[in-house]
Amino acid sequence: MVAGLISVSALGAAAAKDRAHAAPSRSAAPAIVHGYKSLLAMAIRRHTPSLQSIGRGHAFCSFEVGRDGRIIILEATGSSPAHAMLARRIIESVHAPPPPGGPFHAEQSFHFF
């Protein structure tokens, strides 16, 4: 069965703070943040298996990329414990580049077919 990403939804910590206060981001230019989200999405896709044997389902991971690129999982949930664990393993296997402007909060959704 094929595992696929439904969305790559990464949100920088500064961008989340700015969105909450409806003020423009000053820590990193939007183009830089967008470029970093694209790099992170490509890294996640490279570590997502094209085949898996746990069946249909979905999973969600919330994580932080530290200044050094180290990933810390904040939350991993799924339609089953196996789906959540697979999502956690995918994210933990990513070697992210250091984010621009400091720590970076991101979220990733997966849909497994």
ChimeraX attribute file (.defattr): number of C-alpha atoms within 10 A of each C-alpha:
attribute: neighborCount
match mode: 1-to-1
recipient: residues
	/A:1	13
	/A:2	14
	/A:3	20
	/A:4	17
	/A:5	16
	/A:6	12
	/A:7	12
	/A:8	18
	/A:9	14
	/A:10	22
	/A:11	18
	/A:12	25
	/A:13	18
	/A:14	20
	/A:15	22
	/A:16	15
	/A:17	14
	/A:18	15
	/A:19	12
	/A:20	9
	/A:21	9
	/A:22	10
	/A:23	10
	/A:24	13
	/A:25	14
	/A:26	11
	/A:27	14
	/A:28	15
	/A:29	14
	/A:30	14
	/A:31	9
	/A:32	13
	/A:33	21
	/A:34	15
	/A:35	13
	/A:36	20
	/A:37	20
	/A:38	15
	/A:39	15
	/A:40	22
	/A:41	19
	/A:42	15
	/A:43	18
	/A:44	21
	/A:45	17
	/A:46	13
	/A:47	15
	/A:48	22
	/A:49	14
	/A:50	12
	/A:51	13
	/A:52	15
	/A:53	11
	/A:54	14
	/A:55	15
	/A:56	15
	/A:57	16
	/A:58	22
	/A:59	23
	/A:60	19
	/A:61	21
	/A:62	19
	/A:63	21
	/A:64	20
	/A:65	23
	/A:66	17
	/A:67	15
	/A:68	12
	/A:69	17
	/A:70	16
	/A:71	21
	/A:72	14
	/A:73	16
	/A:74	13
	/A:75	12
	/A:76	22
	/A:77	18
	/A:78	20
	/A:79	13
	/A:80	14
	/A:81	12
	/A:82	17
	/A:83	24
	/A:84	20
	/A:85	16
	/A:86	19
	/A:87	24
	/A:88	22
	/A:89	15
	/A:90	17
	/A:91	24
	/A:92	17
	/A:93	15
	/A:94	20
	/A:95	15
	/A:96	21
	/A:97	16
	/A:98	16
	/A:99	22
	/A:100	16
	/A:101	16
	/A:102	17
	/A:103	19
	/A:104	25
	/A:105	21
	/A:106	22
	/A:107	19
	/A:108	21
	/A:109	20
	/A:110	22
	/A:111	19
	/A:112	20
	/A:113	15
